[in-house]
Amino acid sequence: MSTSTAIARGDVERIVRSILRRQFAGDGLAAPATGYRPNLVVNISARHVHLTQEHVDILFGKGYRLTEMKRLYQATDFASNETVQIVGPRMRMIPNVRILGPCRAFSQVELAFTDAISLGLDLPVRLSGDIEGTPGCLLIGPKGSVELDKGVIRAERHVHMGDRDAEYYGVKAKDRMNLRVHGPCPTTLEGLLVRTHPDWKLEVHIDTDEGNACDLVHATKVELIKP
């Protein structure tokens, strides 16, 4: 006489996912989440500024509120109609740099490498918000100016993911991935930092220099690869 023990459906699914992950690992791919296919979007994040409300007041006048020009792909953020001038230590200026809203708890300027050279700044590559020990600059608005003692960075290339995207690729927050760009100038950008939030859509952010280097505008296909 033989006996059998039923395995719960949830346990079966976990076992199958584990096997698939091991099988796909050799190709640098994660097992796909059942029934889900991500929509990968790669956007060039041009130079921009984030401001506190206090600095908005100084630059545009007391009580001024940023006005929305358009929503960004991550719907929590928007490009405002307002711009500022950025002045570096060489007294060179980059005019009309877009402010992104809403206001934040700290002011930050994100530039590409060529922007930094033009202004005479030696910028570290940092994740947004990691501004300790970074250079500052002068911001000039229509009503006043603000001297930042820190907060100017080259933004680290990264990918925004929701929970389902992270499961699909088999990654978690702070992991690293590679972006493979196919087209006239095939390129692989390595070491994208994974950032996760339940409300985020799948989106890669690279800066202007990186976008130009891989000719992203004419890319025929983009892929996220788990190294």
C-alpha positions as CSV (number, residue, x, y, z in Angstrom):
1,M,0.0,0.0,0.0
2,S,1.4,3.4,-1.0
3,T,0.5,6.8,0.3
4,S,1.0,10.2,-1.4
5,T,1.3,13.7,0.1
6,A,-0.4,16.5,-1.8
7,I,1.7,19.6,-2.4
8,A,0.0,23.0,-2.1
9,R,-0.4,24.9,-5.3
10,G,1.6,27.8,-3.9
11,D,4.5,25.5,-3.1
12,V,4.4,24.1,-6.6
13,E,4.6,27.6,-8.1
14,R,7.6,28.5,-6.0
15,I,9.4,25.3,-7.0
16,V,8.8,25.9,-10.7
17,R,9.9,29.6,-10.4
18,S,13.1,28.5,-8.6
19,I,13.9,26.0,-11.4
20,L,13.2,28.5,-14.1
21,R,15.4,31.1,-12.5
22,R,18.3,28.6,-12.4
23,Q,17.8,27.7,-16.0
24,F,17.7,31.3,-17.2
25,A,20.6,32.4,-15.0
26,G,23.2,31.2,-17.5
27,D,21.8,33.6,-20.1
28,G,21.8,36.6,-17.8
29,L,18.0,36.5,-17.8
30,A,15.4,36.1,-15.0
31,A,12.4,33.8,-15.3
32,P,9.4,35.8,-16.6
33,A,6.6,36.5,-14.2
34,T,3.5,34.5,-15.2
35,G,1.4,36.4,-17.8
36,Y,3.4,39.6,-17.5
37,R,5.6,41.3,-20.0
38,P,7.1,44.6,-19.1
39,N,7.1,47.7,-21.3
40,L,10.6,49.0,-21.2
41,V,11.0,52.7,-21.8
42,V,14.4,54.4,-22.0
43,N,14.5,58.2,-21.6
44,I,17.2,60.7,-21.7
45,S,17.2,62.8,-18.6
46,A,18.4,66.2,-19.7
47,R,20.0,68.7,-17.4
48,H,17.5,69.9,-14.8
49,V,17.0,71.4,-11.3
50,H,15.1,70.4,-8.3
51,L,14.3,73.2,-5.8
52,T,13.0,73.6,-2.3
53,Q,10.0,76.0,-1.9
54,E,12.3,78.3,0.0
55,H,14.6,78.6,-3.0
56,V,11.6,79.0,-5.4
57,D,10.5,82.0,-3.2
58,I,13.9,83.6,-3.5
59,L,14.3,83.0,-7.3
60,F,10.7,83.8,-8.4
61,G,9.2,85.8,-5.5
62,K,7.6,85.1,-2.2
63,G,4.7,82.5,-2.4
64,Y,5.4,81.6,-6.0
65,R,4.3,78.1,-7.1
66,L,5.8,76.2,-10.0
67,T,3.5,75.8,-12.9
68,E,3.2,72.5,-14.8
69,M,4.2,72.4,-18.4
70,K,3.9,68.6,-18.8
71,R,3.8,65.4,-16.7
72,L,6.8,63.2,-16.9
73,Y,6.6,59.4,-17.5
74,Q,6.6,58.9,-13.7
75,A,3.4,60.7,-13.1
76,T,4.4,62.0,-9.7
77,D,6.8,64.5,-11.3
78,F,6.4,67.2,-13.9
79,A,8.4,69.6,-16.0
80,S,7.6,73.1,-15.0
81,N,7.4,76.2,-17.2
82,E,10.0,77.9,-15.0
83,T,13.7,77.8,-15.7
84,V,16.9,79.2,-14.1
85,Q,20.4,80.1,-15.1
86,I,23.3,78.1,-13.7
87,V,26.6,79.8,-13.2
88,G,29.8,77.8,-12.4
89,P,33.2,78.8,-10.9
90,R,34.5,79.8,-14.4
91,M,31.7,82.4,-14.5
92,R,30.3,80.5,-17.5
93,M,26.5,80.1,-17.6
94,I,24.1,77.5,-18.9
95,P,20.8,79.4,-19.5
96,N,17.2,78.2,-19.3
97,V,17.7,75.0,-17.3
98,R,14.3,73.4,-16.6
99,I,13.0,73.0,-13.1
100,L,11.2,69.8,-12.3
101,G,8.4,69.7,-9.7
102,P,7.1,69.3,-7.2
103,C,9.4,71.0,-4.7
104,R,11.7,68.8,-2.6
105,A,13.2,68.9,0.8
106,F,16.6,69.8,-0.8
107,S,17.8,71.6,-3.9
108,Q,19.8,69.7,-6.5
109,V,21.2,70.3,-10.0
110,E,21.7,67.3,-12.4
111,L,24.1,67.9,-15.3
112,A,25.8,65.8,-17.9
113,F,29.6,65.4,-18.1
114,T,30.0,68.0,-20.9
115,D,27.9,70.5,-18.9
116,A,30.2,70.1,-16.0
117,I,33.3,70.7,-18.2
118,S,31.7,73.8,-19.6
119,L,31.0,75.2,-16.1
120,G,34.4,74.2,-14.7
121,L,32.9,71.7,-12.2
122,D,34.4,68.3,-11.3
123,L,31.2,66.4,-10.6
124,P,30.8,63.0,-8.9
125,V,28.4,60.4,-10.2
126,R,25.7,60.2,-7.5
127,L,22.3,58.8,-7.0
128,S,19.7,61.5,-6.7
129,G,19.6,62.8,-3.1
130,D,23.2,61.8,-2.3
131,I,24.6,65.3,-2.3
132,E,26.9,65.4,0.7
133,G,30.4,66.5,-0.4
134,T,29.3,67.6,-3.8
135,P,30.1,71.0,-5.5
136,G,27.7,73.9,-5.5
137,C,26.8,76.6,-8.0
138,L,25.0,79.9,-8.5
139,L,21.3,79.8,-9.5
140,I,19.8,83.0,-11.0
141,G,16.1,83.5,-11.4
142,P,13.9,86.5,-12.4
143,K,13.6,87.8,-8.8
144,G,16.8,86.7,-7.1
145,S,19.7,84.3,-6.9
146,V,20.7,81.3,-4.7
147,E,24.2,80.2,-4.0
148,L,24.2,76.4,-3.4
149,D,27.1,75.2,-1.3
150,K,26.4,71.6,-2.5
151,G,24.0,69.6,-4.7
152,V,25.4,69.6,-8.2
153,I,25.8,66.0,-9.5
154,R,26.1,63.8,-12.5
155,A,23.1,61.5,-12.0
156,E,23.9,57.8,-11.8
157,R,22.3,55.8,-14.6
158,H,19.4,53.9,-13.1
159,V,16.2,52.1,-13.8
160,H,12.8,52.7,-12.1
161,M,10.8,49.5,-11.5
162,G,7.5,48.5,-10.0
163,D,7.2,45.3,-8.0
164,R,6.1,43.2,-11.0
165,D,9.0,44.4,-13.0
166,A,11.5,43.5,-10.3
167,E,9.9,40.0,-10.1
168,Y,10.1,39.6,-13.9
169,Y,13.8,40.4,-14.0
170,G,14.6,38.7,-10.8
171,V,16.2,41.7,-9.2
172,K,15.7,43.9,-6.1
173,A,16.5,47.5,-5.1
174,K,20.2,48.4,-5.4
175,D,21.0,45.5,-7.7
176,R,22.8,46.3,-10.9
177,M,21.7,45.7,-14.5
178,N,23.0,46.4,-18.0
179,L,21.2,48.2,-20.8
180,R,21.8,46.8,-24.3
181,V,21.0,49.2,-27.1
182,H,20.6,47.9,-30.6
183,G,20.8,50.1,-33.7
184,P,23.3,52.1,-35.8
185,C,25.5,52.5,-32.7
186,P,25.1,49.3,-30.7
187,T,26.1,49.8,-27.1
188,T,25.9,48.2,-23.7
189,L,25.7,50.5,-20.7
190,E,26.7,48.7,-17.6
191,G,25.9,49.0,-14.0
192,L,22.4,50.6,-14.0
193,L,21.2,50.9,-10.4
194,V,17.8,49.3,-9.7
195,R,15.4,51.5,-7.9
196,T,12.0,50.1,-6.9
197,H,8.6,51.5,-5.8
198,P,5.1,50.0,-6.0
199,D,3.8,53.0,-8.0
200,W,6.7,53.3,-10.5
201,K,6.6,52.3,-14.2
202,L,9.5,50.6,-15.8
203,E,11.8,53.3,-17.0
204,V,15.6,53.7,-17.6
205,H,17.2,57.1,-17.1
206,I,20.4,58.0,-18.8
207,D,21.9,61.4,-19.3
208,T,22.4,63.4,-22.5
209,D,26.0,62.3,-23.1
210,E,25.1,58.6,-22.7
211,G,22.0,59.0,-24.9
212,N,24.1,60.6,-27.7
213,A,26.9,58.0,-27.3
214,C,24.6,55.1,-28.1
215,D,22.4,57.1,-30.6
216,L,19.3,56.3,-28.6
217,V,17.1,58.3,-30.9
218,H,17.7,55.8,-33.7
219,A,17.8,52.6,-31.5
220,T,15.8,49.7,-32.9
221,K,15.6,47.7,-29.7
222,V,16.5,48.1,-26.0
223,E,17.0,45.3,-23.5
224,L,17.7,45.1,-19.7
225,I,20.2,42.4,-19.0
226,K,20.9,40.9,-15.6
227,P,24.7,40.4,-15.4
